[in-house]
Structures are given as structure tokens and as C-alpha cells.
Amino acid sequence: MIKNIILDFGDVLINLDKPATAKAMVQHGFSEVTPNLESLFQDYEKGLIASSDFLDEVSAHFPKASREYLLQAWNSILLDFPEHRLEFIEQLAAENQYKMLLLSNTNELHMDRVKEQMGTEGFNRFKNAFDVFYLSYEMGMRKPDSEIFNFVLEENQLTPEETFFVDDVKENTDSAASLGIHIWNLQVGKEDVTQLKSRL
């Protein structure tokens, strides 16, 4: 029996335009994510680098782009958080059948922007729907590393067999499944998190 639900944030609750940042940077010479950039992005998602230092590093890669442009490009991935999804997780929380956890790979700049977009009231509604709210940059860990799933299970005394995890990235759901967690690798554009109950 499922007692715990862990939800991803990006493209499960909030809509994303994942190629947007790369597209915005093409005019400044971006062609691909190099190993150096990939390492930088992952370190930033783990909170190992301060936002100002992160922007300094990115500026060094793209010296012709203004800092303001870099920030806008970085945040251009973030779209809307549909009201029907927010209401759905609030309803789930109100039913009090499941322990609700959020587990998101994200970073400080993106979360600052989400708070701006949603406003204080909207963001509080979102956060309050969850018993536990995990953001990778506050944890020093990120998906799909098994350490982050083990941490969440142990800290909350969850049994994998009683836990259901929803994420749009197959690498992340595969990692969770390897630990015995039930998973739904949500297909963006074809499925919606509001169909969750039919999956449990």
C-alpha cells in the first residue's frame, strides 16, 4: 500500500521550456554543454557554488553577454505553474492519506524566480501542500544519485515499497526504482500529474 508520494517539480508541477536557455545563448557563441559547463551546472544545483560566483563563472564563458542577459537566459526555462495542478496537490494534502514530499533538482536563482512569478501567497500554497520540501541546492545532493533517495527514505523513515515517486526524467525514476521505490516516469505533454491516483 502506498503511504508516501514524492513529486518532482519541473515539468511535473511547473511547466518548463528546457531548451530555452541554450537558445538564448546561441547568439553569444553557445553551441553545446561542455564538460566544464555541465560540471558547473551540477555543482550549482548541489549548492556548492554561490549564485554570484556561478554568474561570474558563466560570464567568463560568455564575456559578451551582460549579467542581466545571462540571468534572464538562465531563468527563461521557467514557465507557468498551472492552477489545476496546484489545486490537485492541495486536494491531495487535504485528504491526508499520504505523506507528501517534494524532491527537486533546482538552484537558488530558479527558486527566486519561481517565488517572484507565483507571488508570496501562491508559493506558500505550493510549499504548504507538502510535508517535506527538498531542494537539491539546499541538500548538497542531486538526482539521479542514489544518495539523495537514500537520504530522503532514511530521514523520513519511509519504506521504499510504500513510496511512490513521480519524475519526468527516466534516469531519476530508474535510480529510485533500483531502490525498490514505485515510480511513474511521467511523459511530458502526454500525461499530467493530476492522473496520479490512477497510477497508485
Sequence and secondary structure as in RCSB ss.txt:
>XXXX:A:sequence
MIKNIILDFGDVLINLDKPATAKAMVQHGFSEVTPNLESLFQDYEKGLIASSDFLDEVSAHFPKASREYLLQAWN
SILLDFPEHRLEFIEQLAAENQYKMLLLSNTNELHMDRVKEQMGTEGFNRFKNAFDVFYLSYEMGMRKPDSEIFN
FVLEENQLTPEETFFVDDVKENTDSAASLGIHIWNLQVGKEDVTQLKSRL
>XXXX:A:secstr
   EEEE  BTTTB B TTHHHHHHGGGT  S  HHHHHHHHHHHTT S HHHHHHHHHHH TTS HHHHHHHHH
TTB    HHHHHHHHHHHHHT SEEEEEE   HHHHHHHHHHHHHHHHHHHHHT SEEEEHHHHT  TT HHHHH
HHHHHTT  GGGEEEEES HHHHHHHHTTT EEEE  BTTB GGGGGGT 
